[in-house]
């Protein structure tokens, strides 16, 4: 078992490759905004790169909200312990 090979998703080469692939996809979608005709409903959603920034900021807000919620409803490690 000591010679067991690591899973392909935890190898450093694979992680680097996946990061490069994800960044390339993100850059391609932002560049595609120049080619694809957008139909903005409001003035600001027609700005270049708006959807990328909106997605990033929304994701960051969800992470902060989840962290805060975790602090609010967190229980001690012994919460389900022996209570007799």
C-alpha positions in Angstrom: 0.0 0.0 0.0 3.0 2.3 0.5 3.6 2.3 -3.3 0.0 3.3 -4.0 -0.1 6.2 -6.5 -2.0 9.4 -5.5 -5.4 10.0 -7.0 -5.1 12.1 -10.2 -7.0 15.0 -8.7 -4.5 15.5 -5.8 -1.3 15.4 -7.9 0.4 18.8 -8.2 0.7 18.6 -12.0 -3.0 18.0 -12.3 -3.9 20.8 -10.0 -1.7 23.2 -12.0 -3.3 22.0 -15.2 -6.8 22.4 -13.9 -6.1 26.0 -12.7 -4.7 26.9 -16.1 -7.7 25.3 -17.8 -10.2 27.1 -15.6 -8.4 30.5 -16.1 -8.4 29.9 -19.9 -12.1 29.2 -19.9 -12.8 32.3 -17.8 -10.7 34.5 -20.1 -12.4 33.0 -23.1 -15.9 33.8 -21.7 -14.9 37.4 -21.0 -13.4 37.8 -24.5 -16.5 36.3 -26.0 -18.5 39.3 -24.7 -16.8 41.3 -27.4 -18.2 38.9 -30.1 -21.6 37.9 -28.7 -24.4 40.5 -28.8 -25.7 41.0 -25.3 -29.2 42.1 -24.5 -28.9 44.1 -21.3 -32.0 44.8 -19.3 -30.4 47.5 -17.3 -27.5 49.9 -18.2 -24.8 48.4 -16.0 -25.3 44.7 -17.1 -24.1 45.8 -20.6 -20.7 46.8 -19.3 -17.7 44.7 -20.5 -16.9 42.0 -18.0 -19.9 42.7 -15.8 -21.0 39.1 -15.7 -17.6 37.8 -14.6 -17.4 40.4 -11.8 -21.0 39.8 -10.7 -20.3 36.1 -10.5 -17.1 36.5 -8.6 -18.6 39.0 -6.1 -21.7 36.9 -5.6 -19.6 33.8 -4.9 -17.5 35.7 -2.4 -20.6 37.1 -0.7 -22.0 33.6 -0.4 -18.8 32.3 1.2 -18.8 35.2 3.7 -22.4 34.6 4.5 -21.8 30.9 5.0 -18.9 31.6 7.3 -20.9 34.0 9.4 -23.8 31.6 9.5 -21.5 28.8 10.7 -20.2 31.0 13.5 -23.8 31.8 14.5 -25.1 28.3 14.7 -21.9 26.5 15.7 -22.2 24.0 18.6 -19.4 22.8 20.9 -17.6 19.6 20.0 -19.3 17.8 23.0 -22.8 18.9 22.0 -23.9 15.4 21.2 -21.8 13.8 23.9 -23.0 11.9 26.9 -25.5 14.2 28.7 -26.2 12.1 31.7 
